[in-house]
């Protein structure tokens, strides 16, 4: 079964990661931010029906999670807009959605993009909004490395790491009651979560980052990519950090790459040695200067 699944993943990779349906990525994201993503459930908030509730987060619904993430994403893009390259944005969105489809939350309306910043970093907001900087993208050597970076941020979303920060800060009620009647009202949600930029830039605890690293390897490998591509990114960032100040923000929001590599090495051990994934360097979209 595992061999068949891996064969299927590689076949899909050979054909392409899929396409962004309908509008192009930028239009689609702007529409989502403006109008809100409608994912209403027939089950009432707090019910276990419909698969629309977040386990362990006191009944906060998926609809509410998306509303929070949408507001944070809008704030982030207000400070750092998307890189003006539609082919780049579509490519990153395709890779990201393929990786996210391997997770336990493929139903989220995932959005991925590259923002204008020379800093080396990536951000995730609740509800499936994920961005990496131009600075980080330019460090990547192939599609497998991109998949690993995006898979790390997907890990934060599926484990609801940032939602937990919001709740610990008392910005979102444990029962979701503060926003239950305000989904779709960006002004109301804005008042509850503040600027949002602090949430995506604030350092998660080390255990959350290490967990997202492990998830990154599993999801990217499951998607047919080289299992060791993400560790290569961490190694590259570690080398880059010695000579460039653009990683300063990354070190404020993540443990040092050396510590992450050590933890990841212990977790991976020799489990992935026999897995032969692809790097797809030739297909990797080279960002414009």
Buried (B, 14 or more C-beta within 10 A) or exposed (E): EEEEEBEEBBEBBEEEBEEBEEEEBBEBBBEBBEEBBEBEBEBEBBEEEEEBBBEEBBBBBBBBBBBBBBBBBBBBBEEBEBBEBEEBBBBBBBBBBBBBBBBEBEEBBBBBBBBBBEBBBBBBBBBBBBBBBBBBBBBBBBBBBBBBBBBBBBBBBBBBBBBBBBBEEEBBBEEBBBBBEBBBBBEBBBEBBBBBBEBBBEEBEEEBBBBBBBBBBBBBBBBBBBBBBBBBBBBBBBEBBEEEEBBEBBBEBBBBBEBBBEBBEEBBEEEBEEBEBBBBEEBBBEBEE
